[in-house]
Amino acid sequence: MKRQRQNTRAPSVKPFEFPGKLVLAVSLIILALFFIMGYSWNIIKRSDYFLVREVVVKGNNADLSFLRGKNIFQLDLKRETANLVLAYPGYRSINIARVFPARIYVDFVERKALALIKLSRYFAVDGSGVLFYSSTQPDSLELPIITGLESKIRSPKPGARYNLEELNLALSIAEEARRLNGFKNYKIRKINVSRPGDAVFYIAMSGKARDSALGSHAVYLEDLEVKIGSGDIRNKMAFLAGLLVQGKNDIANFKYVDLRFSEPTIKPKNDKAK
């Protein structure tokens, strides 16, 4: 007898068919949700409950009352922030936040001036090279004055960042002077970076003057010239800071300090050699 051949084929599986009624029901639910959300959003936009009634400003006395009366949801915070950044370049960041239901909070973070820079007029400059206006007077000795960049920055714009070799060099000198304790009793009057390889700065040396009316009072005498060049600024400034501390009684007798080469040079005022 012949054997009957067994059928080894797997039974066919019918593809799952999504019921048409269920598809229709899900679609109607989704459409209903979108309709409810849109209707609710329109109600919120028209509701006086979400109109801005208070604007709280921190770090500035800017008048931002124009934000009052606007719907808190419809305010374009990115656009408003960008407008404020352009209007107030003296601030490192400006952050606007919604405080529901009807308050706007604006935080101004002021730039910290590291130096003044002499261009078509005096600008303050922070550690990242951004220019801005400042009330600091150039002759106050509160901030060093950077010179030698008039030909590099011809049309200065407040709020613009300038990434220049000469400016970065001057800022690194000012930053190290601020950071090192050895400079706490000294003020840098001017930093000239017109030729980076021969960069030089001047430390205002103080002394005492006698006046019949005022008595003894502090005055600023001639500057100590420091020739620093353009390389290894951190180590050079650290050496100078140590010199200012250890030789503080002799500093007034120095004509200049030259740090441009591997061996620092100190020239006394009474040294006639060139």
C-alpha positions as CSV (number, residue, x, y, z in Angstrom):
1,M,0.0,0.0,0.0
2,K,1.2,3.4,-0.8
3,R,1.7,5.7,2.1
4,Q,-0.3,8.9,2.1
5,R,2.0,12.0,2.0
6,Q,1.6,14.2,5.0
7,N,1.0,17.9,4.4
8,T,3.9,19.6,6.2
9,R,2.9,23.1,5.3
10,A,2.1,25.5,8.2
11,P,-1.5,26.5,8.2
12,S,-2.0,29.9,6.7
13,V,-2.8,32.8,9.1
14,K,-5.2,35.4,8.0
15,P,-3.9,38.9,8.4
16,F,-5.5,40.8,11.3
17,E,-8.1,43.1,10.0
18,F,-8.7,46.3,12.1
19,P,-12.4,46.7,12.4
20,G,-13.6,49.6,10.4
21,K,-16.0,50.7,13.2
22,L,-13.1,51.0,15.7
23,V,-11.1,53.1,13.3
24,L,-14.0,55.4,12.8
25,A,-14.6,55.7,16.6
26,V,-10.9,56.5,17.3
27,S,-10.9,59.1,14.6
28,L,-14.0,60.8,16.0
29,I,-12.5,60.8,19.5
30,I,-9.3,62.5,18.2
31,L,-11.2,65.1,16.3
32,A,-13.4,65.8,19.3
33,L,-10.3,66.3,21.5
34,F,-8.7,68.7,19.0
35,F,-12.0,70.6,18.9
36,I,-12.2,70.8,22.7
37,M,-8.6,71.9,22.9
38,G,-9.0,74.6,20.3
39,Y,-12.2,75.8,21.9
40,S,-10.5,75.9,25.3
41,W,-7.5,77.8,23.9
42,N,-9.8,80.4,22.4
43,I,-11.5,80.9,25.7
44,I,-8.1,81.3,27.5
45,K,-6.9,83.9,24.9
46,R,-10.0,86.0,25.5
47,S,-10.1,85.6,29.3
48,D,-9.1,88.6,31.3
49,Y,-7.8,86.2,34.0
50,F,-4.6,85.7,32.0
51,L,-3.9,89.3,31.0
52,V,-0.6,90.5,32.4
53,R,-1.2,92.8,35.4
54,E,2.2,93.0,36.9
55,V,5.8,93.1,35.5
56,V,8.5,92.5,38.0
57,V,12.0,93.7,36.9
58,K,15.2,92.7,38.8
59,G,18.6,94.2,38.1
60,N,17.4,97.2,36.1
61,N,14.9,100.1,36.3
62,A,13.7,99.5,32.8
63,D,10.1,100.5,32.1
64,L,8.5,97.4,30.7
65,S,4.9,98.5,31.3
66,F,4.1,97.8,27.6
67,L,3.8,94.2,28.6
68,R,0.8,94.8,30.8
69,G,-2.6,94.0,29.3
70,K,-1.2,91.4,27.0
71,N,-2.3,87.7,27.3
72,I,0.4,85.8,29.1
73,F,0.1,82.8,26.8
74,Q,0.4,84.9,23.6
75,L,3.6,86.7,24.6
76,D,6.6,85.8,22.4
77,L,9.2,85.6,25.1
78,K,12.1,84.9,22.6
79,R,11.3,88.0,20.6
80,E,10.8,90.2,23.6
81,T,14.1,88.9,25.1
82,A,16.0,89.6,21.8
83,N,14.6,93.1,21.7
84,L,15.7,93.8,25.3
85,V,19.2,92.4,24.5
86,L,19.6,94.9,21.7
87,A,18.2,97.8,23.8
88,Y,20.4,97.0,26.8
89,P,23.9,95.8,25.6
90,G,25.4,96.4,29.1
91,Y,23.7,93.2,30.4
92,R,25.2,89.7,30.0
93,S,21.8,88.0,29.9
94,I,18.2,89.0,30.2
95,N,15.7,86.3,31.1
96,I,11.9,86.6,30.9
97,A,9.6,84.1,32.6
98,R,5.8,83.7,32.9
99,V,4.4,83.5,36.5
100,F,0.8,82.4,36.1
101,P,-1.8,83.6,36.0
102,A,-0.9,87.2,35.3
103,R,2.7,88.2,36.2
104,I,5.9,88.5,34.1
105,Y,9.3,88.3,35.7
106,V,12.3,89.9,34.0
107,D,15.9,89.3,35.3
108,F,18.7,91.5,34.1
109,V,22.2,90.2,34.7
110,E,24.8,93.0,34.3
111,R,28.1,92.6,32.5
112,K,31.2,93.0,34.6
113,A,33.6,95.5,33.0
114,L,37.2,94.2,33.0
115,A,38.7,97.3,31.4
116,L,37.9,100.4,29.4
117,I,38.9,100.5,25.7
118,K,39.8,103.8,24.0
119,L,38.3,103.9,20.5
120,S,36.1,106.7,18.9
121,R,35.0,107.1,22.5
122,Y,35.6,105.1,25.7
123,F,33.7,101.7,26.0
124,A,33.7,99.2,28.7
125,V,34.7,95.7,27.8
126,D,34.0,92.4,29.6
127,G,36.1,89.3,29.8
128,S,34.6,87.8,26.6
129,G,35.3,90.9,24.5
130,V,31.8,92.5,24.4
131,L,31.7,96.3,24.3
132,F,29.1,98.3,26.2
133,Y,28.6,101.7,27.8
134,S,29.8,102.4,31.3
135,S,29.6,105.3,33.7
136,T,33.2,104.6,34.9
137,Q,35.4,107.6,34.2
138,P,38.8,106.9,32.4
139,D,40.8,108.9,34.9
140,S,39.3,107.2,38.0
141,L,41.8,104.3,37.9
142,E,39.0,101.9,38.6
143,L,39.6,100.1,35.3
144,P,42.7,99.8,33.1
145,I,42.5,101.6,29.7
146,I,43.3,99.5,26.7
147,T,44.9,101.4,23.8
148,G,46.3,100.6,20.4
149,L,43.1,99.2,18.8
150,E,41.8,102.2,17.0
151,S,42.8,100.8,13.6
152,K,41.4,97.3,14.5
153,I,37.9,98.4,15.6
154,R,36.8,101.3,13.4
155,S,33.1,101.2,13.9
156,P,32.5,99.9,17.5
157,K,29.0,98.7,18.3
158,P,27.8,98.2,21.9
159,G,26.7,94.6,22.5
160,A,29.1,93.3,19.8
161,R,31.8,90.7,20.7
162,Y,35.3,91.3,19.2
163,N,37.7,88.3,19.0
164,L,41.0,90.0,18.3
165,E,44.5,88.8,19.2
166,E,45.4,92.2,20.6
167,L,42.2,92.6,22.6
168,N,42.4,89.1,24.0
169,L,46.0,89.8,25.1
170,A,45.0,93.0,26.9
171,L,42.1,91.2,28.6
172,S,44.3,88.4,29.8
173,I,46.6,90.9,31.4
174,A,43.7,92.7,33.1
175,E,42.2,89.4,34.2
176,E,45.5,88.2,35.8
177,A,45.9,91.5,37.6
178,R,42.5,91.2,39.0
179,R,43.0,87.5,40.1
180,L,46.4,87.8,41.7
181,N,46.7,89.1,45.3
182,G,50.0,90.8,44.5
183,F,48.1,93.4,42.6
184,K,45.5,94.3,45.2
185,N,47.4,97.5,46.2
186,Y,48.2,98.5,42.7
187,K,46.2,99.9,39.7
188,I,47.0,99.3,36.1
189,R,46.5,102.7,34.4
190,K,47.0,101.7,30.7
191,I,47.6,98.6,28.5
192,N,49.0,99.2,25.1
193,V,48.7,96.4,22.6
194,S,49.3,98.2,19.3
195,R,52.2,95.7,18.7
196,P,51.4,92.5,20.6
197,G,55.0,91.3,20.6
198,D,56.0,94.5,22.5
199,A,52.8,94.8,24.6
200,V,53.3,97.1,27.6
201,F,51.3,98.2,30.5
202,Y,51.7,100.9,33.2
203,I,51.1,100.6,36.9
204,A,50.2,103.8,38.7
205,M,52.6,104.3,41.6
206,S,51.1,106.1,44.6
207,G,52.9,108.4,47.0
208,K,52.3,111.2,49.5
209,A,52.0,114.9,48.8
210,R,51.9,117.7,51.3
211,D,49.5,120.6,51.0
212,S,49.1,123.4,53.5
213,A,45.3,123.2,53.4
214,L,44.8,119.5,52.9
215,G,47.8,118.1,54.8
216,S,49.3,114.9,53.7
217,H,47.2,113.1,51.0
218,A,47.8,110.3,48.5
219,V,48.7,111.2,44.9
220,Y,49.6,109.2,41.9
221,L,53.2,109.7,40.7
222,E,54.8,108.5,37.5
223,D,54.0,105.0,36.3
224,L,56.0,101.8,36.5
225,E,56.4,100.5,32.9
226,V,56.1,96.7,32.4
227,K,57.1,95.3,29.1
228,I,55.3,92.0,28.8
229,G,55.1,90.9,25.2
230,S,52.4,88.4,24.0
231,G,53.3,85.0,25.4
232,D,53.0,83.1,28.7
233,I,51.0,85.9,30.3
234,R,49.9,83.9,33.4
235,N,53.5,83.1,34.5
236,K,54.8,86.5,33.7
237,M,52.0,88.2,35.7
238,A,52.6,85.7,38.6
239,F,56.3,86.7,38.6
240,L,55.4,90.4,38.6
241,A,52.9,89.9,41.5
242,G,55.6,88.3,43.6
243,L,58.0,91.1,42.8
244,L,55.4,93.7,43.9
245,V,55.0,91.9,47.2
246,Q,58.6,91.1,48.0
247,G,60.1,94.4,46.7
248,K,57.3,96.8,47.6
249,N,59.8,99.1,49.3
250,D,61.9,99.3,46.1
251,I,59.2,99.4,43.4
252,A,59.1,103.2,43.3
253,N,62.8,103.2,42.3
254,F,62.2,101.0,39.3
255,K,62.0,102.6,35.8
256,Y,60.7,99.5,34.1
257,V,60.4,95.8,34.3
258,D,61.0,93.8,31.1
259,L,59.3,90.3,31.1
260,R,59.5,89.6,27.3
261,F,62.4,87.3,27.5
262,S,63.3,84.2,29.5
263,E,65.3,86.3,32.0
264,P,63.3,89.2,33.4
265,T,65.1,92.5,33.5
266,I,64.6,95.3,36.1
267,K,66.0,98.7,35.3
268,P,66.4,101.1,38.2
269,K,65.8,104.8,37.7
270,N,69.4,105.8,38.6
271,D,70.8,103.4,36.0
272,K,72.2,105.6,33.2
273,A,72.7,102.6,30.8
274,K,70.3,102.4,27.9
